[in-house]
Amino acid sequence: MNTGAAKERVGSSFHRQAAEYDRHTVVQKRVIARLDELIAHHASREPLRLLDIGCGTGGLLAAMQKRYPLSGLCGLDLAFNMSHMASSRFDGAALIVNGDAERLPFCDQAFDLVVSASTLQWVPRLDRCFREFHRVSSGDGLICVAFFGEKTLWELQASYREALRRGGIEERSSRLRRFMTRDEVAQALSGLGFRQLTVTSEIELEQHADVPDLLRAIKGTGAATPAGSAAGGLGWRRVLNDMADIYRSRFMQNGKIPATYEVIYVIARG
């Protein structure tokens, strides 16, 4: 896997969708609220310095600013437009940096609290990110992050794979990204030297009017969809139409289709 090219694609996608992002982040806003609760429960004191990885337009940072008004706030995002929007939102009240979660541009033990919401599912190597989180965390620093797991959008993935099968197209043609399971996350982080490490998961559900509505919502957050990754032509159009039909027939209830999101929460101390 070319991790550099993968990062460039992710950064470019979120860069393009920055202006529309907040309109489509229903589940992401719930994740921020839940993460805020977990941070309040686990943090023993107000941090002097706080870092948000993949800060996007600044939703989680805003929650942290409200909870910890005296803390020094810093946000980092790979997508330049996201960083720009977050910087404008805080108007000097937070330091916003355009950068890579696997190569944090900060000195050792720089932060008392490291947070992240709905970002780390996109990184090529989760262990590298957490090594960096460990490095920039102070001696008793707290790390609280949330990201999407394997069961996320399983209805869409199942419908797409069935449509591929019906169209006689090999599975490798699918570009729906596979996220990590909770056990895989725990295994990846187990040898990194954290004194405390807790990995849990919860399920969030969205309801949509139809499959096109769901795909627009996913695209609006900067994530890839089958429609966006298709090669074009009548064959692919047929696959996407079949996918929508399969999704409706298998999962639609009371005129709505569900979309499942598995959220993995990691709480760690250095």
DRENNU-222302 format. One record per residue (C-alpha): residue number from 1; x, z, y; residue in three letters. Coordinates in pm, 1 decimal. Example, Ala and Ser with C-alpha at 12.3 -4.5 7.8 and 13.67 -1.06 7.14 Angstrom:
BEGIN
+-----+----------+----------+----------+---------+
| num |        X |        Z |        Y | residuo |
+-----+----------+----------+----------+---------+
|   1 |   1230.0 |    780.0 |   -450.0 |     ala |
|   2 |   1367.0 |    714.0 |   -106.0 |     ser |
+-----+----------+----------+----------+---------+
END
This chain:
BEGIN
+-----+----------+----------+----------+---------+
| num |        X |        Z |        Y | residuo |
+-----+----------+----------+----------+---------+
|   1 |      0.0 |      0.0 |      0.0 |     met |
|   2 |    134.2 |    -96.4 |    342.9 |     asn |
|   3 |     64.5 |    230.1 |    525.8 |     thr |
|   4 |    183.1 |     94.1 |    859.6 |     gly |
|   5 |    -63.6 |   -194.2 |    845.2 |     ala |
|   6 |   -340.4 |     39.6 |    728.0 |     ala |
|   7 |   -280.8 |    271.4 |   1023.7 |     lys |
|   8 |   -282.5 |    -23.5 |   1262.4 |     glu |
|   9 |   -619.2 |   -140.0 |   1125.3 |     arg |
|  10 |   -769.4 |    208.2 |   1156.2 |     val |
|  11 |   -634.1 |    256.2 |   1507.5 |     gly |
|  12 |   -756.3 |    -85.8 |   1619.5 |     ser |
|  13 |  -1103.6 |    -30.1 |   1474.6 |     ser |
|  14 |  -1152.9 |    303.4 |   1648.7 |     phe |
|  15 |   -997.0 |    165.0 |   1967.7 |     his |
|  16 |  -1264.4 |   -108.9 |   1976.9 |     arg |
|  17 |  -1555.4 |    127.8 |   1911.6 |     gln |
|  18 |  -1453.4 |    411.3 |   2145.4 |     ala |
|  19 |  -1723.4 |    337.9 |   2404.5 |     ala |
|  20 |  -2000.6 |    341.9 |   2138.4 |     glu |
|  21 |  -1865.3 |    623.1 |   1922.9 |     tyr |
|  22 |  -2067.1 |    919.1 |   2053.5 |     asp |
|  23 |  -2398.4 |    732.9 |   2011.3 |     arg |
|  24 |  -2353.4 |    708.9 |   1633.9 |     his |
|  25 |  -2187.9 |   1035.6 |   1531.5 |     thr |
|  26 |  -2484.4 |   1233.1 |   1396.6 |     val |
|  27 |  -2308.5 |   1385.3 |   1095.4 |     val |
|  28 |  -1979.4 |   1416.6 |   1282.9 |     gln |
|  29 |  -2150.5 |   1639.9 |   1541.7 |     lys |
|  30 |  -2286.9 |   1861.1 |   1264.2 |     arg |
|  31 |  -1935.4 |   1885.3 |   1119.7 |     val |
|  32 |  -1801.0 |   1998.7 |   1457.9 |     ile |
|  33 |  -2067.1 |   2270.9 |   1477.6 |     ala |
|  34 |  -1989.4 |   2390.9 |   1124.0 |     arg |
|  35 |  -1614.3 |   2382.6 |   1183.9 |     leu |
|  36 |  -1663.0 |   2583.4 |   1503.2 |     asp |
|  37 |  -1839.7 |   2851.7 |   1296.0 |     glu |
|  38 |  -1557.7 |   2859.4 |   1039.8 |     leu |
|  39 |  -1291.4 |   2884.3 |   1308.9 |     ile |
|  40 |  -1473.9 |   3175.2 |   1472.0 |     ala |
|  41 |  -1490.7 |   3350.3 |   1134.4 |     his |
|  42 |  -1126.1 |   3298.5 |   1037.9 |     his |
|  43 |   -943.2 |   3325.6 |   1371.9 |     ala |
|  44 |   -833.0 |   3683.3 |   1437.9 |     ser |
|  45 |   -759.0 |   3623.8 |   1808.1 |     arg |
|  46 |   -783.8 |   3362.1 |   2080.2 |     glu |
|  47 |   -500.5 |   3111.1 |   2034.3 |     pro |
|  48 |   -251.3 |   3057.5 |   2314.9 |     leu |
|  49 |   -211.4 |   2690.5 |   2222.8 |     arg |
|  50 |   -454.3 |   2474.7 |   2025.6 |     leu |
|  51 |   -413.5 |   2123.1 |   1881.3 |     leu |
|  52 |   -694.8 |   1886.4 |   1776.5 |     asp |
|  53 |   -577.5 |   1608.3 |   1543.4 |     ile |
|  54 |   -778.9 |   1286.5 |   1574.6 |     gly |
|  55 |   -955.5 |   1423.0 |   1880.7 |     cys |
|  56 |  -1159.1 |   1106.2 |   1939.5 |     gly |
|  57 |  -1363.9 |   1132.9 |   2257.8 |     thr |
|  58 |  -1312.7 |   1510.9 |   2267.8 |     gly |
|  59 |  -1617.4 |   1659.9 |   2093.6 |     gly |
|  60 |  -1431.1 |   1925.8 |   1895.4 |     leu |
|  61 |  -1196.5 |   2000.3 |   2184.9 |     leu |
|  62 |  -1499.6 |   2064.7 |   2405.7 |     ala |
|  63 |  -1632.4 |   2315.4 |   2150.8 |     ala |
|  64 |  -1290.1 |   2482.1 |   2139.3 |     met |
|  65 |  -1273.7 |   2494.3 |   2519.9 |     gln |
|  66 |  -1609.2 |   2672.9 |   2524.9 |     lys |
|  67 |  -1505.8 |   2920.2 |   2254.4 |     arg |
|  68 |  -1150.8 |   2975.6 |   2382.9 |     tyr |
|  69 |  -1156.3 |   2919.2 |   2761.1 |     pro |
|  70 |   -807.6 |   3065.1 |   2811.4 |     leu |
|  71 |   -632.8 |   2857.5 |   2543.3 |     ser |
|  72 |   -401.1 |   2569.3 |   2621.4 |     gly |
|  73 |   -573.7 |   2261.3 |   2476.9 |     leu |
|  74 |   -402.0 |   1956.4 |   2330.5 |     cys |
|  75 |   -556.8 |   1656.9 |   2155.4 |     gly |
|  76 |   -397.3 |   1369.3 |   1965.7 |     leu |
|  77 |   -550.5 |   1039.1 |   1855.8 |     asp |
|  78 |   -410.8 |    719.1 |   1705.9 |     leu |
|  79 |   -655.0 |    495.9 |   1900.6 |     ala |
|  80 |   -556.5 |    446.7 |   2263.8 |     phe |
|  81 |   -914.0 |    405.2 |   2394.3 |     asn |
|  82 |  -1019.7 |    727.6 |   2220.9 |     met |
|  83 |   -727.8 |    909.1 |   2383.0 |     ser |
|  84 |   -816.8 |    757.6 |   2720.4 |     his |
|  85 |  -1181.4 |    867.8 |   2695.1 |     met |
|  86 |  -1083.6 |   1220.7 |   2592.3 |     ala |
|  87 |   -834.9 |   1240.0 |   2879.5 |     ser |
|  88 |  -1105.1 |   1133.5 |   3126.8 |     ser |
|  89 |  -1348.3 |   1385.8 |   2980.0 |     arg |
|  90 |  -1117.9 |   1682.9 |   3035.3 |     phe |
|  91 |   -971.4 |   1563.3 |   3367.5 |     asp |
|  92 |   -643.8 |   1750.6 |   3330.1 |     gly |
|  93 |   -785.5 |   2055.3 |   3147.8 |     ala |
|  94 |   -632.0 |   1932.5 |   2820.5 |     ala |
|  95 |   -317.3 |   1742.5 |   2731.1 |     leu |
|  96 |   -420.1 |   1426.6 |   2542.8 |     ile |
|  97 |   -156.9 |   1234.5 |   2347.0 |     val |
|  98 |   -176.5 |    894.5 |   2178.4 |     asn |
|  99 |      4.9 |    948.7 |   1848.1 |     gly |
| 100 |     24.3 |    961.9 |   1468.1 |     asp |
| 101 |    -92.5 |   1261.6 |   1260.7 |     ala |
| 102 |    189.3 |   1199.8 |   1011.7 |     glu |
| 103 |    455.4 |   1216.8 |   1285.9 |     arg |
| 104 |    338.6 |   1473.3 |   1538.7 |     leu |
| 105 |    531.6 |   1452.5 |   1868.0 |     pro |
| 106 |    552.3 |   1831.1 |   1905.7 |     phe |
| 107 |    820.0 |   2091.9 |   1842.9 |     cys |
| 108 |    811.0 |   2340.3 |   1555.1 |     asp |
| 109 |    563.4 |   2631.9 |   1577.7 |     gln |
| 110 |    409.0 |   2492.3 |   1895.5 |     ala |
| 111 |     44.6 |   2583.3 |   1818.0 |     phe |
| 112 |   -148.6 |   2890.2 |   1707.5 |     asp |
| 113 |   -448.5 |   2685.6 |   1590.2 |     leu |
| 114 |   -459.5 |   2332.0 |   1448.3 |     val |
| 115 |   -803.1 |   2173.8 |   1403.4 |     val |
| 116 |   -942.0 |   1835.5 |   1305.0 |     ser |
| 117 |  -1289.9 |   1695.0 |   1236.9 |     ala |
| 118 |  -1391.2 |   1375.8 |   1052.6 |     ser |
| 119 |  -1046.7 |   1214.8 |   1080.1 |     thr |
| 120 |   -816.4 |   1287.6 |    787.8 |     leu |
| 121 |  -1008.3 |   1073.7 |    537.3 |     gln |
| 122 |   -836.6 |    777.1 |    704.6 |     trp |
| 123 |   -474.8 |    890.4 |    667.3 |     val |
| 124 |   -268.0 |    722.3 |    393.0 |     pro |
| 125 |    -88.1 |   1043.5 |    287.7 |     arg |
| 126 |   -276.1 |   1371.0 |    336.0 |     leu |
| 127 |     23.3 |   1576.0 |    220.0 |     asp |
| 128 |    243.1 |   1431.7 |    496.8 |     arg |
| 129 |    -14.4 |   1529.7 |    758.5 |     cys |
| 130 |    -36.3 |   1885.6 |    629.7 |     phe |
| 131 |    342.1 |   1917.5 |    622.7 |     arg |
| 132 |    332.2 |   1829.6 |    990.7 |     glu |
| 133 |     46.6 |   2074.9 |   1054.2 |     phe |
| 134 |    253.3 |   2344.1 |    880.7 |     his |
| 135 |    559.0 |   2254.0 |   1089.2 |     arg |
| 136 |    384.0 |   2274.6 |   1428.4 |     val |
| 137 |    188.9 |   2593.0 |   1339.8 |     ser |
| 138 |    317.6 |   2928.4 |   1460.1 |     ser |
| 139 |    414.7 |   3192.2 |   1203.4 |     gly |
| 140 |     61.1 |   3326.4 |   1167.0 |     asp |
| 141 |   -102.5 |   3003.0 |   1279.6 |     gly |
| 142 |   -442.4 |   2895.2 |   1148.8 |     leu |
| 143 |   -529.8 |   2543.3 |   1031.2 |     ile |
| 144 |   -901.2 |   2454.3 |   1012.1 |     cys |
| 145 |   -992.9 |   2095.0 |    933.9 |     val |
| 146 |  -1287.5 |   1897.1 |    798.8 |     ala |
| 147 |  -1295.4 |   1543.2 |    662.7 |     phe |
| 148 |  -1505.8 |   1326.5 |    434.5 |     phe |
| 149 |  -1473.9 |   1337.8 |     56.3 |     gly |
| 150 |  -1541.3 |   1116.2 |   -244.0 |     glu |
| 151 |  -1922.0 |   1147.6 |   -249.9 |     lys |
| 152 |  -1952.8 |   1014.7 |    105.5 |     thr |
| 153 |  -2186.0 |    710.7 |    122.9 |     leu |
| 154 |  -2206.3 |    699.4 |   -255.9 |     trp |
| 155 |  -2545.1 |    525.0 |   -235.3 |     glu |
| 156 |  -2394.4 |    241.8 |    -32.0 |     leu |
| 157 |  -2093.8 |    213.2 |   -261.6 |     gln |
| 158 |  -2311.2 |    203.9 |   -574.9 |     ala |
| 159 |  -2537.7 |    -61.8 |   -425.0 |     ser |
| 160 |  -2242.6 |   -272.5 |   -311.9 |     tyr |
| 161 |  -2070.4 |   -256.3 |   -650.9 |     arg |
| 162 |  -2392.6 |   -358.0 |   -826.3 |     glu |
| 163 |  -2430.8 |   -649.9 |   -585.9 |     ala |
| 164 |  -2072.3 |   -756.3 |   -659.3 |     leu |
| 165 |  -2144.1 |   -738.1 |  -1031.8 |     arg |
| 166 |  -2454.7 |   -952.8 |   -995.9 |     arg |
| 167 |  -2258.8 |  -1204.0 |   -791.9 |     gly |
| 168 |  -1980.4 |  -1222.9 |  -1049.3 |     gly |
| 169 |  -1724.3 |  -1096.2 |   -797.1 |     ile |
| 170 |  -1445.8 |   -867.8 |   -915.6 |     glu |
| 171 |  -1445.4 |   -507.8 |   -794.8 |     glu |
| 172 |  -1118.7 |   -555.7 |   -607.5 |     arg |
| 173 |  -1307.0 |   -762.5 |   -353.1 |     ser |
| 174 |  -1477.4 |   -444.0 |   -231.4 |     ser |
| 175 |  -1317.6 |   -285.7 |     72.0 |     arg |
| 176 |  -1518.9 |     32.8 |     67.3 |     leu |
| 177 |  -1251.2 |    297.1 |     91.5 |     arg |
| 178 |  -1234.1 |    562.8 |   -178.4 |     arg |
| 179 |  -1199.8 |    911.7 |    -34.2 |     phe |
| 180 |  -1037.1 |   1205.2 |   -213.6 |     met |
| 181 |  -1221.1 |   1457.5 |   -428.8 |     thr |
| 182 |  -1207.1 |   1826.9 |   -341.7 |     arg |
| 183 |   -982.3 |   1889.6 |   -644.1 |     asp |
| 184 |   -746.1 |   1608.3 |   -540.3 |     glu |
| 185 |   -720.4 |   1758.6 |   -192.8 |     val |
| 186 |   -643.8 |   2103.4 |   -334.3 |     ala |
| 187 |   -379.2 |   1954.1 |   -564.6 |     gln |
| 188 |   -216.9 |   1753.3 |   -282.2 |     ala |
| 189 |   -184.8 |   2063.3 |    -62.5 |     leu |
| 190 |    -99.1 |   2323.8 |   -325.9 |     ser |
| 191 |    280.5 |   2290.6 |   -307.9 |     gly |
| 192 |    325.7 |   2276.7 |     69.0 |     leu |
| 193 |    405.3 |   2644.6 |    124.2 |     gly |
| 194 |     84.1 |   2776.1 |    281.0 |     phe |
| 195 |     37.3 |   3150.6 |    242.7 |     arg |
| 196 |   -339.4 |   3104.5 |    227.8 |     gln |
| 197 |   -527.8 |   2790.4 |    130.1 |     leu |
| 198 |   -902.7 |   2744.6 |     78.4 |     thr |
| 199 |  -1065.3 |   2409.3 |      0.4 |     val |
| 200 |  -1445.7 |   2384.2 |    -10.5 |     thr |
| 201 |  -1703.2 |   2109.2 |     29.8 |     ser |
| 202 |  -2058.3 |   2075.4 |    159.9 |     glu |
| 203 |  -2313.5 |   1793.2 |    163.0 |     ile |
| 204 |  -2472.2 |   1647.7 |    476.6 |     glu |
| 205 |  -2756.9 |   1393.5 |    468.6 |     leu |
| 206 |  -2855.0 |   1127.2 |    720.4 |     glu |
| 207 |  -3180.7 |    931.1 |    716.6 |     gln |
| 208 |  -3196.7 |    569.8 |    833.8 |     his |
| 209 |  -3476.9 |    320.9 |    885.3 |     ala |
| 210 |  -3306.9 |     57.1 |    670.7 |     asp |
| 211 |  -2971.4 |    -65.9 |    543.4 |     val |
| 212 |  -2885.3 |   -268.9 |    857.7 |     pro |
| 213 |  -2949.1 |     45.8 |   1064.4 |     asp |
| 214 |  -2706.8 |    240.2 |    843.4 |     leu |
| 215 |  -2441.4 |    -31.1 |    866.1 |     leu |
| 216 |  -2470.2 |    -41.6 |   1246.6 |     arg |
| 217 |  -2427.5 |    336.6 |   1260.0 |     ala |
| 218 |  -2116.6 |    323.8 |   1038.8 |     ile |
| 219 |  -1967.7 |     39.1 |   1241.3 |     lys |
| 220 |  -2044.8 |    225.5 |   1563.3 |     gly |
| 221 |  -1813.9 |    508.5 |   1457.6 |     thr |
| 222 |  -1526.0 |    264.1 |   1399.0 |     gly |
| 223 |  -1542.0 |    278.0 |   1018.4 |     ala |
| 224 |  -1539.4 |    -32.3 |    798.3 |     ala |
| 225 |  -1856.0 |   -157.1 |    626.3 |     thr |
| 226 |  -1913.7 |   -417.5 |    353.9 |     pro |
| 227 |  -2060.1 |   -651.4 |    616.0 |     ala |
| 228 |  -1754.6 |   -612.6 |    834.7 |     gly |
| 229 |  -1508.9 |   -673.3 |    549.4 |     ser |
| 230 |  -1684.5 |   -964.6 |    383.3 |     ala |
| 231 |  -1504.6 |  -1295.5 |    363.2 |     ala |
| 232 |  -1802.2 |  -1495.2 |    493.9 |     gly |
| 233 |  -1993.9 |  -1788.6 |    346.9 |     gly |
| 234 |  -2316.2 |  -1810.7 |    150.2 |     leu |
| 235 |  -2176.5 |  -1624.1 |   -151.5 |     gly |
| 236 |  -2091.4 |  -1315.6 |     49.8 |     trp |
| 237 |  -2415.9 |  -1332.5 |    242.8 |     arg |
| 238 |  -2599.8 |  -1324.9 |    -88.1 |     arg |
| 239 |  -2395.8 |  -1021.6 |   -199.9 |     val |
| 240 |  -2482.3 |   -833.4 |    119.5 |     leu |
| 241 |  -2851.0 |   -922.8 |     91.2 |     asn |
| 242 |  -2849.5 |   -809.5 |   -271.1 |     asp |
| 243 |  -2676.9 |   -486.0 |   -169.2 |     met |
| 244 |  -2951.6 |   -411.8 |     84.1 |     ala |
| 245 |  -3224.7 |   -489.8 |   -169.9 |     asp |
| 246 |  -3061.7 |   -266.1 |   -433.0 |     ile |
| 247 |  -3019.7 |     18.0 |   -183.0 |     tyr |
| 248 |  -3387.6 |     -0.7 |    -81.9 |     arg |
| 249 |  -3520.5 |    -23.7 |   -435.7 |     ser |
| 250 |  -3308.3 |    264.0 |   -570.3 |     arg |
| 251 |  -3300.0 |    509.8 |   -283.6 |     phe |
| 252 |  -3571.0 |    448.7 |    -22.3 |     met |
| 253 |  -3825.4 |    732.5 |      4.8 |     gln |
| 254 |  -4108.7 |    765.4 |    254.5 |     asn |
| 255 |  -3988.3 |    460.4 |    442.1 |     gly |
| 256 |  -3632.3 |    590.0 |    494.8 |     lys |
| 257 |  -3301.3 |    548.7 |    316.0 |     ile |
| 258 |  -3066.7 |    847.5 |    270.7 |     pro |
| 259 |  -2692.8 |    842.4 |    334.6 |     ala |
| 260 |  -2486.2 |   1121.6 |    180.0 |     thr |
| 261 |  -2171.7 |   1263.0 |    337.3 |     tyr |
| 262 |  -1947.5 |   1503.3 |    147.0 |     glu |
| 263 |  -1751.0 |   1716.6 |    392.9 |     val |
| 264 |  -1433.3 |   1884.7 |    269.5 |     ile |
| 265 |  -1323.0 |   2192.2 |    465.4 |     tyr |
| 266 |   -964.4 |   2316.2 |    446.6 |     val |
| 267 |   -862.7 |   2657.0 |    584.0 |     ile |
| 268 |   -490.8 |   2733.9 |    567.6 |     ala |
| 269 |   -229.1 |   2966.3 |    714.3 |     arg |
| 270 |    136.8 |   2889.1 |    742.5 |     gly |
+-----+----------+----------+----------+---------+
END
